[in-house]
Amino acid sequence: MKLPAGITWDKLAAMSPEEIKEKGVWPAGFLPLPHPTRPDLGDVSKGKLVTLMNYYELFNGILNPKQLEGLRLLVTPFPQQQFNLTSITDAS
């Protein structure tokens, strides 16, 4: 993280939030990130946790059908395969 000229982490830590704001020395890497493709939309999830039950309602009309399907796969819980290595080693 690159700090503004003349500012160190120790100096930044010693400042109050108001002082940091006044001087404009907050590192740019800690500023909120814009929406990557549609900055005009802002927070499309409206502050809600995106789940299998609400993803379509939140993103229909914003994402295309292929993107909606990809999002559905991301929010779908799938069972994980667990490997029991002892059964493999005991078979010999």
N, C-alpha and C positions, 0 to 999 in steps of 0.2 A: 504494500500500500504506500503510495507516494504522498507525502505530506506537503503542504504549501511551504514555500521558501521561508526560512527563519523559524519554523515550528518543529519542535521535537515531540515525541510521544509524552515525555515528562511534562513539557509545557502545556500540551493539550489536556493532559490529565489534571493539571492544576487549575484549569479554567472552569468557570461555571458555564452551564448550558447557554445562558444569556450572552456571556462574553464570546463564546464560540460562534454564536449566531451573528452577533454584532460585527465581529472581525471577519466573518466568512471563511473560517479556517477548517471547517469540517471536511475531512478527506472525501473526495468525489466518489471513491469506491464504496462508501457507506451510504450514499444517497439512494432513495428508492429507485428501482429499475422501472422503466416504462414497459407497457405491454409490448411484446416483441413485434407483433404484426399489425395491430390496430390500436395505436395509442389513444385514439379518440374514444375507445370503449371503456377505458379505465379498468376497474376491477370487475371483470365479467362474471366472477363467481359470487359477487355481491357479499363477500365476506363469509360465505357459507363453505362448509367442507364439501368437496365434490365427491359424491358417492354414486353407486350403481342406481340408486333410487331417484337421484335428482340431476344427473349429468345431462340428460336429454333436454329437460326443461330449461336448464341454465344455458346450454350451448347451441340449441336448435336455432337456426337462422344466423348464427355467427360462424360456425364451422360447416364445412361441406360434408356430404354423407361419408366420404372416405375418412375424414378426420374424426367424425363422430364415432365411427366404428373403431378406430384406433383408441379413442378416449374410452369407449365402452370396455375394450380389452384391458386398458390400464386400471380401471376401477373395479373390474371383476375379480373377486377373490378366487384363486385357484389353489387346490390342495398341493402341498409340496411333497415331493417324493423323499422319503427318508431311507437312507441306506444303512443296513445293519451289517457292518463289516465283520462281525464275529461269526455270522452264519457262513460267510464266504471262506474265512480262514479255518473254521471247524470242519468244513467239508473235505479237507485233504487228509 
